[in-house]
């Protein structure tokens, strides 16, 4: 009993530390050394979470603890690049860890190469061991694509080893690598702040406050979601939802990585320091643009900025809502006012944008870049006309919704799907250029084995984006999501 109480207190201290560090990090007042320490603790916590979930249970429904440890260690070896990006991005902020971080940055090429080779070898060994000694049971990921039990002859053993190897690599690319980047580096602070605001809202409504309970709920806010999400890859009926869900999460995380910091001014220096100019907070931009403008134009610009933010957030977040509706089978009520507001805000985002979407230009970072700038008046002479157009459009939609609600709902879904396709195209293009650059460099240096290894990464990644988008649209049609919006 005493031991359990001691473990409970240690967990409580760790959770308090992580919660406080994420809050300070959100407001960009966390010292570099503490930020690094918090990230190490978060990495370790997610590694421990994966161990508790058991990767072999997901893959085979047959837990082997040593294989779990081997896979987790090898996955961490493969994401060493993330540690280098963290260290190089905030090197000047370190005091106690400066020497250690500088050593990592200075020797990063050698570290990345050796750890990449070492991690790849460990995954290969784990694949052969798993194919040889781990029986496939249902329900499991391997059961979806393979027979039960152990392979019956040498040929089937070789085939299973290859399939297991590809599954291990695919899980790393699609789930582990993205989750580590998102939950520990990119969106841990915004995600926790959303959780904090949500629970404070609950407390204020219900007048119940328990510090211990609040700490654990905040600490588990992202972890519980990750645990549930990983379980989607366990069954035949949910694996396609899991694949499309990982793609949908790209948009959700960019909403947290870009739009939330733009709104609240506080930015993560680790990410934004590498992105270059064009990532200004919205409030200073607005104040600059209204300087010297007449009152009517200031009034119009205020709502243009507001509708732009709403339109951008909706385009990034609504795919997650549609995915959740397909996953849960639940209906979602959208009244006339909400539908008109959504469509008109997206229209303002198109005709008078303050956001520009493009691929990231940094050769070491893959993804979509969302930049900010002064509102551009593309179709009208002044911003009052933009606002007036939005008002007329909104009023017309409200008047016509009674007769043509199905049309407007499907129009909204079409806008979301087109934006999702454009977003996936930009992301996959960035990925394509990133892998082509690495593969050609390695091939020119006669490193053929590494070239082939990255070619596998490249093929799995491109397949993921194509299959993810197709599965997203397929789930919307199959689950008749357009009929569940009332």
Secondary structure, 3 states (H helix, E strand, C coil): CHHHHHHHHHHHHHHHHHHHHHHHHHCCCCCHHHHHHHHHHHHHHHHHHHHHHCHHHHHHCCCCHHHHHHHHHHHHHHCHHHHHHHHHHCHHHCCCCHHHHHHHHHCHHHHHHHHHHHHHHHHHHHHHHHHHHCCECCCCHHHHHCCCECCCCHHHHHHHHHHHHHHHHHHHHHHHHHHHHHHHHHCHHHHHHHHHHHHHHHHHHHCCCCHHHHHHHHHCHHHHHHHHHHHHHHCCCCHHHHHHHHHHHHHHHHHHHHHHHHHHCCCCHHHHCCCCCCCCCHHHHHHHHCCCCCHHHHHHHHHHHHHHHHHHHHHHHHHHHHHHHHHHCCCECCCHHHHHHHHHHHHHHHHCCCEEEEECCCCCCCCEEEEECCCCCCCCCCHHHHHHHHHHHHHHHHHHHHHHHHHHHHHHHHHHHHHHHHHHHHHHHHHHHHHHHHHHHHHHCCCHHHHHHHHHHHHHHHHHHHHHHHHHHHHHHHCCHHHCEC
